[in-house]
Amino acid sequence: MESIGVRHSLSDQELNDERLEAGSDRLILEPKSPIPRLAVKGKFLFCDGQKLYIKGITYGTFCPNSQQEQFPEPEIVAHDFAQMASQGINSVRVYTVPPKWLLDLAHRHDLWIMVGLPWEQHIAFLDAPQRIADIEQRVRLGVRACSKHPALLCFAIGNEIPASMVRWYGRHRVEAFLKRLYWAVKAEDPDSLVTYVNYPSTEYLHTPFVDFYCFNVYLELQDRLDAYLARLQNLAQDKPLVMAEIGLDSQKNGEVKQAETLAWQIRSIFGSGCAGCFVFAWTDKWYRGGFEIEDWDFGLTDRSRQPKLALQTVRRAFEETPFSASIEWPKISVAVCSYNGSSTIRDTLSALQNLDYPNFETVVVDDGSTNGVAQIAQQYKGVHLIVHRQNEGLSVARNTALNAASGDIIAYIDDDAYPDPHWLTYLAAAFLQADWAGVGGPNLPPPGDGLIADCVANAPGGPVHVLVSDQEAEHIPGCNMAFRVNRLKEVGGFDPRFRSAGDDVDICWRLQNRGWKIGFSAAAVVWHHRRNCVKTYWKQQKGYGKAEALLEEKWPKKYNAVGHLSWAGRLYGKGLVRVLSFQKQRVYFGSRGSAPFQSIYQAAPDLFSSLSTMPEWYLLTLLLAGLSTLGYFWPYALWAIPLLMAASAVPVLQAIWSASHAEFTTLNRSRLNRLKLYSLTTLLYCIQPLARLWGRLDNGLTPWRRRGKTSLKWPRCQSRALWSEEWYSSEDWLSDFYQGFSRHGAIASHGGDFDPWDLEIRSGLTGSIRILMVIEEHGNGKQLVRLRSWPKIAPTAVGILIIMILLTAAAARDESIFAAFVLGCATFAGGATIAWDCSTAASTYLQSVNQLASSRNCELVQ
């Protein structure tokens, strides 16, 4: 320990110089040239265009000094700051508003200061209006004391509001109060960064207004910290995440254990994509509540400022930020596939040339462009250019890049996107940490693209990722995805039928069908331009509708009867439709609010809420409009008008509610400009389902589509039996039946744990056939397989048919011939559809059973 102190301490002369400069008059410092203010860009902080990783230490709280300031004497602070800077520390977190001389000292030593704005958060702070106003006023005064100082990192408007207080008031009141403090800070210093320091016990607090997220986390097992960091990254979504306190008590665990733990904690934090961390604390000397705290020793130095073993360990860990230089990084081939992308591909190629990654190549595939993409690509050094004579589609272009790739990993980025400098580093780190077949990351809309692009970024239908856990993805968007080259080639690359969209979903499913998994790295960021015109947005969404139709044709089992994909995971990103539902979110508090990790949960939307988010809701509205027009011939049909108005209002209300949660990057935040932003976003929420529906219907993905045999068999309850001379397990029989039904094009599904049936065959929306199987064992491997089948009509279809019959009868009774005729035809069509769906499913069932009996040489027993 003594050798460490000698190696990294200041000399006596240097220490005397510091003491002279920070003497009793508080400040005799020549100010350095101003440093540009910090800015948030995606998942990281930037200073003057350069990424800044926070390598921080906490400082305090301390016993008041001779001037009653809650900091040590200036000469001690000067010594501490010099020591910190020599150890690679660049940021200091203080818990009270610092005097100006401390900020000046920090600036002299190139240290950033995170300023805590303290207030009485441990008591019932929302009970008295005067107390609320007093807290806000003190926050404003604290901001004024530090405003615009070049050493200012950010303001923290709170630190760990006790879980009991949040539970007492309810999270919404606390969130609203924090938002009030946030805007109070912004009113005093608009360019400053503002955060709130949360902790696991109030993880559920929703604070999207802060500039970046901070958490205090003390976890002493590496796998638990890694998992929780991934969770916090998903909670932070597109904003930076900083660990505001980490550490270990050396008094309880020993100095060796403290050093070892801090080493892997820091590496895990930066490896997970955090923007930085603060180690708790600089010194064991700690003062709180009027007393010196002596039963904890979290410091990197002891109470006499002598370095512990952990100080040197932290220095080495900070030197390796974000990753160790000794890592052998795999070679990555970056693929850019472009069709007439000359307006944006310069940004892509320029950013690729500035990547901070030691071993990569760039492959550009010009897929028959007519606006000079190839000529632009030739201007960039080291680009491997491949030109298609004609446009062959996105999947073919991506396969061309795959065949030309010389790396072990191929990373795809769109020609209207550009990467963060460490994009490849975080992708490669994820591949090195686990056996992922593919890894993706977030794609964020860059600021400054214009009002329409900002609205489109907050509208539905954008490229979002789907996660089944905090680290595993079900789907990663094509603008930011990477794969192991051998795995991608083993599944045959991309399917050429997907010319402009849908290829990313298809390839993820095919890889997962092989038993491989896809990872997600929250820090592997690309900036993806959104459409800057409503017309092009409409065209894009129609194209996505077409891609859905192609996917449903190839993967019918992934879609439900209506034709909608049910993701197993959760969607992340902007533009998600917020369902109008009465189901409330629930917080896991634990017994009497004592759970150390308190998360928020929400049940899946109910049936009605889900229906209102589907594009086919507009078809229902159209049917109600048609029924309402019958009111001209039959007055009782006018009762459909209120239903029509309600059905028309639901998507509009849903759009308004969803658009109200948008987060815009447009700098002009005048009232008129905000009105334009929210109005246009609401319009996009309304038209997106129409565009998607148009694309789906135009390419065969309709609610009335059918799968399976077109021949008909009467859908009656019946029993069949197969005599087999060879023994098979029940799972084998069911699997073969399932495969047989699927080969005939029908959509087959297995029964659940509570279902009194084993298999279901569905060829249409309204009807299906269900099958129950039992096996009689007759010894010597002989079996009699008994099958019972019966038709199943969708309850909704039955209800609609009954309503139509009653309406037809009522119109006929009132002698409204035209209305009765129209309703009668619609009723007949509905009944015929039900019969057809059940009959085709029955035909598929019978033919599949006959073919299985023949292939296994079974005797079919009637």
LINFEN-V930761 format. One record per residue. RES is the residue in one small letter. SS is DSSP state (hx for helix, st for strand, lp for the rest). Layout:
res & ss
RES & SS
RES & SS
This chain:
res & ss
m & lp
e & hx
s & hx
i & hx
g & hx
v & hx
r & hx
h & hx
s & lp
l & lp
s & lp
d & hx
q & hx
e & hx
l & hx
n & hx
d & hx
e & hx
r & hx
l & hx
e & hx
a & lp
g & lp
s & lp
d & lp
r & lp
l & lp
i & lp
l & lp
e & lp
p & lp
k & lp
s & lp
p & lp
i & lp
p & lp
r & lp
l & st
a & st
v & st
k & st
g & lp
k & lp
f & st
l & st
f & st
c & st
d & lp
g & lp
q & st
k & st
l & st
y & lp
i & st
k & st
g & st
i & st
t & st
y & st
g & lp
t & lp
f & lp
c & lp
p & lp
n & lp
s & lp
q & lp
q & lp
e & lp
q & lp
f & lp
p & lp
e & lp
p & hx
e & hx
i & hx
v & hx
a & hx
h & hx
d & hx
f & hx
a & hx
q & hx
m & hx
a & hx
s & hx
q & lp
g & lp
i & lp
n & lp
s & st
v & st
r & st
v & st
y & lp
t & lp
v & lp
p & lp
p & lp
k & hx
w & hx
l & hx
l & hx
d & hx
l & hx
a & hx
h & hx
r & hx
h & lp
d & lp
l & lp
w & st
i & st
m & st
v & st
g & st
l & lp
p & lp
w & lp
e & lp
q & lp
h & lp
i & lp
a & lp
f & lp
l & lp
d & lp
a & lp
p & hx
q & hx
r & hx
i & hx
a & hx
d & hx
i & hx
e & hx
q & hx
r & hx
v & hx
r & hx
l & hx
g & hx
v & hx
r & hx
a & hx
c & hx
s & lp
k & lp
h & lp
p & lp
a & lp
l & st
l & st
c & st
f & st
a & st
i & st
g & st
n & st
e & lp
i & lp
p & lp
a & hx
s & hx
m & hx
v & hx
r & hx
w & hx
y & hx
g & lp
r & hx
h & hx
r & hx
v & hx
e & hx
a & hx
f & hx
l & hx
k & hx
r & hx
l & hx
y & hx
w & hx
a & hx
v & hx
k & hx
a & hx
e & hx
d & lp
p & lp
d & lp
s & lp
l & lp
v & st
t & st
y & st
v & st
n & st
y & st
p & hx
s & hx
t & hx
e & lp
y & lp
l & lp
h & lp
t & lp
p & lp
f & lp
v & lp
d & lp
f & lp
y & st
c & st
f & st
n & st
v & lp
y & lp
l & lp
e & lp
l & lp
q & hx
d & hx
r & hx
l & hx
d & hx
a & hx
y & hx
l & hx
a & hx
r & hx
l & hx
q & hx
n & hx
l & hx
a & hx
q & lp
d & lp
k & lp
p & lp
l & st
v & st
m & st
a & st
e & st
i & st
g & lp
l & lp
d & lp
s & hx
q & hx
k & hx
n & hx
g & lp
e & hx
v & hx
k & hx
q & hx
a & hx
e & hx
t & hx
l & hx
a & hx
w & hx
q & hx
i & hx
r & hx
s & hx
i & hx
f & hx
g & hx
s & lp
g & lp
c & lp
a & lp
g & st
c & st
f & st
v & st
f & lp
a & lp
w & lp
t & st
d & lp
k & lp
w & st
y & st
r & st
g & lp
g & lp
f & st
e & st
i & st
e & lp
d & lp
w & lp
d & lp
f & lp
g & lp
l & lp
t & st
d & lp
r & lp
s & lp
r & lp
q & lp
p & st
k & lp
l & hx
a & hx
l & hx
q & hx
t & hx
v & hx
r & hx
r & hx
a & hx
f & hx
e & hx
e & lp
t & lp
p & lp
f & lp
s & lp
a & lp
s & lp
i & lp
e & lp
w & lp
p & lp
k & lp
i & st
s & st
v & st
a & st
v & st
c & st
s & st
y & lp
n & lp
g & lp
s & lp
s & lp
t & lp
i & hx
r & hx
d & hx
t & hx
l & hx
s & hx
a & hx
l & hx
q & hx
n & lp
l & lp
d & lp
y & lp
p & lp
n & lp
f & st
e & st
t & st
v & st
v & st
v & st
d & st
d & st
g & lp
s & lp
t & lp
n & lp
g & lp
v & hx
a & hx
q & hx
i & hx
a & hx
q & lp
q & lp
y & lp
k & lp
g & lp
v & st
h & st
l & st
i & st
v & st
h & st
r & lp
q & lp
n & lp
e & lp
g & lp
l & hx
s & hx
v & hx
a & hx
r & hx
n & hx
t & hx
a & hx
l & hx
n & hx
a & hx
a & lp
s & lp
g & lp
d & lp
i & st
i & st
a & st
y & st
i & st
d & st
d & lp
d & lp
a & st
y & st
p & st
d & lp
p & lp
h & lp
w & hx
l & hx
t & hx
y & hx
l & hx
a & hx
a & hx
a & hx
f & hx
l & hx
q & hx
a & lp
d & lp
w & lp
a & lp
g & st
v & st
g & st
g & lp
p & lp
n & st
l & st
p & lp
p & lp
p & lp
g & lp
d & lp
g & lp
l & hx
i & hx
a & hx
d & hx
c & hx
v & hx
a & hx
n & lp
a & lp
p & lp
g & lp
g & lp
p & lp
v & lp
h & st
v & st
l & st
v & lp
s & lp
d & lp
q & lp
e & st
a & st
e & st
h & st
i & lp
p & lp
g & lp
c & lp
n & st
m & st
a & st
f & st
r & st
v & hx
n & hx
r & hx
l & hx
k & hx
e & hx
v & lp
g & lp
g & lp
f & lp
d & lp
p & lp
r & lp
f & lp
r & lp
s & lp
a & lp
g & lp
d & hx
d & hx
v & hx
d & hx
i & hx
c & hx
w & hx
r & hx
l & hx
q & hx
n & hx
r & lp
g & lp
w & lp
k & lp
i & st
g & st
f & st
s & lp
a & lp
a & lp
a & lp
v & lp
v & st
w & st
h & st
h & lp
r & lp
r & lp
n & lp
c & lp
v & hx
k & hx
t & hx
y & hx
w & hx
k & hx
q & hx
q & hx
k & hx
g & hx
y & hx
g & hx
k & hx
a & hx
e & hx
a & hx
l & hx
l & hx
e & hx
e & hx
k & hx
w & lp
p & hx
k & hx
k & hx
y & st
n & lp
a & lp
v & lp
g & lp
h & lp
l & st
s & lp
w & lp
a & lp
g & lp
r & st
l & st
y & st
g & lp
k & lp
g & lp
l & lp
v & lp
r & lp
v & lp
l & lp
s & lp
f & lp
q & lp
k & lp
q & lp
r & st
v & st
y & lp
f & lp
g & lp
s & hx
r & hx
g & hx
s & lp
a & lp
p & lp
f & lp
q & lp
s & lp
i & st
y & st
q & lp
a & lp
a & lp
p & lp
d & lp
l & hx
f & hx
s & hx
s & hx
l & hx
s & lp
t & lp
m & lp
p & lp
e & lp
w & hx
y & hx
l & hx
l & hx
t & hx
l & hx
l & hx
l & hx
a & hx
g & hx
l & hx
s & hx
t & hx
l & hx
g & hx
y & hx
f & lp
w & lp
p & hx
y & hx
a & hx
l & hx
w & hx
a & hx
i & hx
p & hx
l & hx
l & hx
m & hx
a & hx
a & hx
s & hx
a & hx
v & hx
p & hx
v & hx
l & hx
q & hx
a & hx
i & hx
w & hx
s & hx
a & hx
s & lp
h & lp
a & lp
e & lp
f & lp
t & lp
t & lp
l & lp
n & lp
r & lp
s & lp
r & hx
l & hx
n & hx
r & hx
l & hx
k & hx
l & hx
y & hx
s & hx
l & hx
t & hx
t & hx
l & hx
l & hx
y & hx
c & hx
i & hx
q & hx
p & hx
l & hx
a & hx
r & hx
l & hx
w & hx
g & hx
r & hx
l & hx
d & hx
n & lp
g & lp
l & lp
t & lp
p & lp
w & lp
r & lp
r & lp
r & lp
g & lp
k & lp
t & lp
s & lp
l & lp
k & lp
w & lp
p & lp
r & lp
c & lp
q & st
s & st
r & st
a & st
l & st
w & st
s & st
e & lp
e & lp
w & lp
y & lp
s & lp
s & hx
e & hx
d & hx
w & hx
l & hx
s & hx
d & hx
f & hx
y & hx
q & hx
g & hx
f & hx
s & hx
r & hx
h & lp
g & lp
a & lp
i & st
a & st
s & st
h & st
g & lp
g & lp
d & lp
f & lp
d & lp
p & lp
w & lp
d & lp
l & st
e & st
i & st
r & st
s & lp
g & lp
l & lp
t & lp
g & st
s & st
i & st
r & st
i & st
l & st
m & st
v & st
i & st
e & st
e & st
h & lp
g & lp
n & lp
g & lp
k & lp
q & st
l & st
v & st
r & st
l & st
r & st
s & st
w & st
p & st
k & st
i & st
a & lp
p & hx
t & hx
a & hx
v & hx
g & hx
i & hx
l & hx
i & hx
i & hx
m & hx
i & hx
l & hx
l & hx
t & hx
a & hx
a & hx
a & hx
a & hx
r & hx
d & lp
e & lp
s & lp
i & hx
f & hx
a & hx
a & hx
f & hx
v & hx
l & hx
g & hx
c & hx
a & hx
t & hx
f & hx
a & hx
g & hx
g & hx
a & hx
t & hx
i & hx
a & hx
w & hx
d & hx
c & hx
s & hx
t & hx
a & hx
a & hx
s & hx
t & hx
y & hx
l & hx
q & hx
s & hx
v & hx
n & hx
q & hx
l & hx
a & hx
s & hx
s & hx
r & lp
n & lp
c & lp
e & st
l & st
v & st
q & lp
